[in-house]
Amino acid sequence: MNNVMKCQAATINEYFCHHKSLELAEFMSDINMPFDQQDRVLNAIQRLSKPSARKISIILELAGNNTMTEQLLK
């Protein structure tokens, strides 16, 4: 996992934990994340009992790998 993905995960975690949904959606669009991928990532984050930047970075890494997207829903 690279530093860019870690920073993206930290930003997503910050927006998610502070209930800034508009900023979160704009940020994910700004990093050119497709809308269907955004939905899968947000769904996986919402299923976490205690979201963290490390967990979100794992979700982002799995979401980037199309063969692994089904694991996000498990």
ABEGO torsion letter per residue (X at the ends): XBAAAAAAAAAAAAAAAAGBAAAAAAAAAAAGBBAAAAAAAAAAAAABABBBAAAAAAAAAAAABAAAAAAAAX
